[in-house]
């Protein structure tokens, strides 16, 4: 029986989907708030690879992320990230656009969308939103250097 990863076209199709998603995040001004959430982390090049690795395991393929980090706990992965309802919705809308751009559809994609919707809204939290008090172009205002290490 084929896994969802196989049903969407395998690792090559997933890699294209993830690249398309992050290309949108980097290039579309309407998605800038998602891009800003990565300013305190390892950046989008790291995130592109980690997203591919996570999604591979999430879709029933090789669990690269678990192999590298020992778990695939979304709440733990995002514990330091201020995620609001608007952020979750923007992520989902952007992922839907990437799916459309990749011409991905069908039962496996519908199931993936439903599961991602539940997961994204499960991540909404009340972590202090460091995006307040930032310069939109340069990222975090460096007031508390200790707080920046968590990203």
N, C-alpha and C positions, 0 to 999 in steps of 0.2 A: 504494500500500500504506500502510495506517494505521500510525503509530508507536504505541508503548506509551502515550504521553500521550493520544493520541486514544482508544485502547482503554479507558482508565480514565475517560473523560468530558471530557478537555480541561483547559485551564488553570483553569477555574472549579472543577472537581472536585478538581484538585490543590491549589488554594488552600484549599478547605474541608478537605481531608485534613491539610495542614500546620497550619492553624489548630487543628483538632481535636487533633492531636498535641501542640502546645505548650500548648493549654488543659489537657490531661491533665497535662503536665509541671508546670504552675503550680498546679494544684488538687489533685492526688492526692498525699497524703503518702508513699505507697509509691514515688513516682517522684522524691522530693526529691533524691536523689543526682545525678540527671541535671540537675536545676535548678541545683544547686550548681556544676556544671561551667561554668555560664555566668556565675557571679558575677565572674569576672576578665576577661570579654570585654566585648562591647558590649551585653550584655543580651539578653533574649528578643525584644524588638521588632525589633532588627536581625537576630537569628537567624531569626525567622519569615520575613522577606523573603529573606534569603540562602538559606535552605532551599528556599523556593519556587523561586527562581532556579536553584539547583543542580539540584533535582529535575526541573525543566522540561527542561534539557539532558540530564540523565541518562536521561530517558524518551524522548528523541528529538525533543523539541520545541525551541523557541527556546532557545539557550544563553545566557540572560541573565547567568548567573554568569561565564562565560568572557568575555563582552563587557565586563563591568564590571571583572574582576580579571585577565584575560589567561590564565587556566588553570582547570582543574577537578581539580587534583591533591589528592585527599583527604588523603594523608599530609602534604603541605605545609600544608594548611588546618588540620589538627589537630595539628601538630608540637609545639605548646606545651601541649597538653591531656593531663593524666594519664588514660589510658584503660586500665582493667583489664578482664579477662574479664567480671566482674560488670557493669561499665558497659555493655559492648557488648551483653550479654544483656538488660539492663534497657531499653536503647534499642530493641532489636529487639522485645521484648515490648510495649513502649509503642506502637511503630509498628504492630504487629499489632492492638492494641486500637483505635488510630485508624482503621485500615483497616476493622475490623469495625463501628465506630461509623458510618463513612461508607458502610456497606453495599457495600464494594468487594470483588469476588471475580472469579474467572475466570483464564484462562491468562496474561493480561498481569500480573495481580496476583501470581500464583504465581511467575512469572519475576522480577518485581521483588523479591519477598521473598527468593528464592534469591540474587539478586545482592547485595542489601543485607546478607544474612547474611555472605557472603564479605567484603564491604567492611568491615563493622563489626569483624569479627575480625581483619582485616588491620591495623586501626588500634590494636589493643592494643599498649601500649608500656611502657617502664620510666621514663618521665619522672617526676621526683620529684613525689610526690602532695602538693601544697600543701593539700589538704583536711584533712590531719592537722594538728592544732594550731589549728583554726578553731573559732569559735563557730558552732554550727549555725544560729543565727538571724541573725547579722549578717554572716557571710561571713568573708573572710580576716582573720587577725590581722595587723596592719600592723607586721611586724618589719623587713622589708627592702624599702624603698620602690622600689628599683631593680628588684626581681624582679616587682613588680606591673605594670610597664609593658608586659610582653610580652602580657598577655591581650588 
